[in-house]
Amino acid sequence: MRTGTLEIGASSGPGTYVVPHMIEEFQQQCPDVIVHVSVGSTAEVRHWLKFGSGHVRCHLR
């Protein structure tokens, strides 16, 4: 069994229409993983990545 957290940052289009379906499928396979989603404009997501407040991060045990 996997546990932990998965943090996702996405722009508004994917964050609204694509990511929720992906999370639903993911959580069927890994129900004990907590998923956090941050949705922002493309410029905000770039800013998060550029200045380190957003990055690819997944902590599973």
C-alpha positions in Angstrom: 0.0 0.0 0.0 1.3 3.4 -0.9 0.8 6.5 1.3 2.0 10.0 1.1 1.2 13.2 -0.7 1.1 14.3 -4.4 1.1 18.0 -5.1 0.1 19.2 -8.6 0.2 22.7 -10.0 -1.7 23.3 -13.3 -3.0 26.1 -15.4 -6.7 26.7 -15.4 -7.6 24.7 -18.5 -5.9 21.4 -17.5 -6.5 22.1 -13.9 -10.2 22.3 -14.5 -10.8 19.7 -17.2 -7.9 17.2 -17.3 -6.4 16.9 -13.8 -9.6 16.0 -11.9 -10.1 12.9 -14.1 -6.5 11.9 -13.7 -6.7 12.3 -9.9 -9.8 10.2 -9.8 -8.1 7.4 -11.7 -4.9 7.7 -9.6 -6.9 7.6 -6.3 -8.6 4.4 -7.3 -5.2 2.8 -7.5 -3.6 4.7 -4.5 -6.5 5.7 -2.2 -4.1 6.4 0.8 -2.2 9.1 -1.1 -3.4 12.7 -0.4 -3.6 14.8 -3.5 -3.3 18.6 -3.4 -4.0 20.7 -6.5 -3.1 24.3 -7.1 -4.7 25.9 -10.1 -3.5 29.2 -11.6 -3.0 31.1 -14.8 -0.2 29.9 -17.1 1.9 32.9 -15.9 1.3 31.9 -12.2 2.4 28.3 -12.8 5.6 29.6 -14.6 6.2 31.9 -11.7 5.8 29.0 -9.2 8.3 26.9 -11.1 10.8 29.7 -11.7 10.9 30.8 -8.1 10.7 27.5 -6.4 7.3 27.6 -4.9 6.1 25.1 -7.5 8.0 22.0 -8.6 7.6 18.4 -9.4 7.2 16.7 -6.0 5.7 13.4 -5.0 6.3 11.8 -1.6 5.2 8.2 -1.5 5.9 5.5 1.1 
